Amino acid sequence: MTLKRTVGILLFNEVEVLDFAGPFEVFSLAENAASASDDKHFDVITIAEYQATISARNGLQVIPDYSFANHPDIDVLIVPGGYGAEKTEIYNKVVID
């Protein structure tokens, strides 16, 4: 049995779709190939400042699993890049804290 780690992926307006969807796919599929069971290594969740619809780059609408106020403990935090990260979130004190 593998000890599962929780990977949190930060979402925010204007997040690049591939920058969060790619890691989501990779971490979600990671499993122990030597095991007969579906022994996944990671629980992957999405987190945003508020648990409300996010408008990703080019208009894709995404609803995060959790907000900053109610997310479970995470072991790894992925901070995607793109316009939203470079122009907005870098100045968001709540995100930086």
Buried (B, 14 or more C-beta within 10 A) or exposed (E): EEEEBBBBBBBBBBBBBBBBBEBBEEBBEBBEEEEEEEBBBBBBBBBBBEBEEBBBBEEEEBEBBBEBEEBEEBEEEBBBEBEBBEEBBEEEEEBEE
